[in-house]
Amino acid sequence: MKDRTFNNADSFAMSFDEEWQKLECHDDSLKINKVIDLLSDHPFVQSNPDTALKIANFRVKSLGKFR
C-alpha cells in the first residue's frame, strides 16, 4: 500500500487499518501510538499529526472497528 499513499484522511485510514491488523498489542492507546509511529512517513501524518491521532482514536474507540 505504501506506493499508493496520499495526503488525505482516507489514505491514512486505510494505511492505519492495515498496520493495526499486523501489530500485536493489547493496550489500544499504546497500539495507536505504535501504528502512527510506523506510519510516520505517511504524508497525512507528516502534515496533520494531531488530526491523524484523532482519526486513529475515532476508528478504534468510537467505531469499535477492531473488536
C-alpha positions as CSV (number, residue, x, y, z in Angstrom):
1,M,0.0,0.0,0.0
2,K,2.9,2.3,0.5
3,D,3.1,3.0,-3.2
4,R,-0.5,4.3,-3.0
5,T,-0.4,6.9,-0.2
6,F,-1.9,10.3,-0.5
7,N,-2.0,13.3,1.8
8,N,-5.6,12.8,2.9
9,A,-7.5,11.2,5.7
10,D,-8.9,8.3,3.7
11,S,-5.4,7.2,2.6
12,F,-4.2,7.5,6.2
13,A,-7.2,5.5,7.5
14,M,-6.5,2.6,5.0
15,S,-2.9,2.5,6.0
16,F,-3.7,2.7,9.6
17,D,-6.2,-0.2,9.4
18,E,-3.6,-2.3,7.5
19,E,-0.8,-1.7,10.1
20,W,-3.3,-2.1,13.0
21,Q,-4.1,-5.6,11.9
22,K,-0.4,-6.6,11.7
23,L,0.6,-5.3,15.2
24,E,0.2,-7.4,18.4
25,C,-0.6,-5.2,21.4
26,H,-3.4,-5.4,23.9
27,D,-3.3,-1.8,25.0
28,D,-5.3,0.3,22.5
29,S,-3.7,3.6,23.3
30,L,-0.2,2.2,23.1
31,K,-1.0,0.4,19.9
32,I,-2.4,3.5,18.3
33,N,0.8,5.4,19.0
34,K,2.9,2.5,17.7
35,V,0.9,2.4,14.5
36,I,1.2,6.1,14.0
37,D,5.0,5.8,14.6
38,L,5.1,3.1,11.9
39,L,3.3,5.5,9.6
40,S,5.5,8.5,10.4
41,D,6.5,8.7,6.7
42,H,2.8,8.9,5.6
43,P,2.2,12.3,4.0
44,F,-1.0,12.8,6.1
45,V,0.8,12.0,9.4
46,Q,3.6,14.4,8.5
47,S,1.3,17.3,7.6
48,N,-1.5,16.7,10.1
49,P,-0.2,14.7,13.1
50,D,-2.9,15.9,15.5
51,T,-5.7,15.0,13.1
52,A,-4.1,11.7,12.3
53,L,-4.2,10.9,16.1
54,K,-7.8,11.9,16.3
55,I,-8.8,9.8,13.3
56,A,-6.9,6.8,14.8
57,N,-8.6,7.2,18.2
58,F,-12.0,7.6,16.5
59,R,-11.6,4.5,14.4
60,V,-10.5,2.3,17.3
61,K,-12.6,3.7,20.2
62,S,-15.7,5.2,18.6
63,L,-16.3,2.9,15.7
64,G,-15.1,-0.1,17.6
65,K,-13.7,-1.1,14.2
66,F,-11.3,-3.7,15.5
67,R,-13.4,-5.5,18.1
